[in-house]
């Protein structure tokens, strides 16, 4: 049994899934991953779970949950493009129905932004 109509009805957003296709070296000699899109315009439901601060690294971590069809090829080594922003996949869990058939995949992902960007945005809002 595939994903039921009630779940499919809420899959109104779309994402692109990228897999690492190797590594290259940047101008400074640092190794960087090369990514290629393996699935595009994947129907999903996304919601923000929470924001966390990592003050030791001056980062704000935006955490999101995505629900996709169980047939979608996504794993913990992938990254997702949603609304023009890149998210690292933290975990993927296959959810099954009571009869054991695959129902949907639950994808947890996060994006790091610097706290300085957030501080600048707040200052701009206060000064307006």
C-alpha positions, 0 to 999 in steps of 0.5 A: 500500500502506498501513501494514502490520499490524506497524506498526499493532499498536504504535500504542497511544497517541493524540494530538490535532493542532492547527493555528493558526487565527489570532492574537489579542491578550492583555491585555498587547497581545502577539500569541498564536496561536489553535489548533483541533483538526483531528484527534483520537484519532490512533493513534500510537507515541510515544517520548522521544528525549532531554532537552536543557537550554537554560541561556541561557533556563532551559529543559529541552527534551523531545524526542519521536518519533511514528509515525502513519499516512501519511494523517494531516494533520500538518506543521511548523506544527502542535502536538500534544496528548499526555497533556494536554501540548502539543508543537511539531512540529519536522519531519514526514517521510513514510517510503516502502516499497521499492516507493515507496508511503507507509508512515508519517509520522515526526513529531519534536516538542518541549516546553519546561519551565522548569529551575526546575520540574525543580529544584523536583521534584528538591528535593522528591524529595530531601527526602522 
